[in-house]
Amino acid sequence: MKKLSIFLVSLFILSASSLFADMVVPPSALPKQATAFINRVFPGVQIWKVERDGAKFDVNLSNGVSIDFLGNGDWENIDSEYAPIPDAAFPPAVLQAVKKAYPQAAIIDAEKEWGNYKLKLNNMMEVMVSGNGQIMGQQFDD
């Protein structure tokens, strides 16, 4: 009887946790701001998969880029495995600061944190830039 009780409790926990897992939703479920961002920054690229995790959206594009959006449509994280993230994804001041410090490098991963940008470059550098273009920190990302 004790084994049956443990089994039933385990089964309940497993089934309950699956209810809160990411759900695949159609691209039309994305906030308009997120769709506009994708169309502006990645023109001609198809949306392959959209997962909704609570109020957040995880989007995979046909070019290998993965973007995490908040519920309001602001991007939170962009990860590009095969090509640099297009310049149009960033404010001009942020882009100018990175290009000035590392003219030959390309941004391959970006994360927004409280109005600042944590950027990984293809030269193994990680740079933290404020929204107004001030480099706040940098380190070698091994």
Helices and strands as residue ranges (DSSP letters): H 2-19, E 23-25, G 27-29, H 32-41, E 47-53, E 56-61, E 65-69, E 75-80, G 87-89, H 92-101, E 107-113, E 116-121, E 125-130, E 135-140
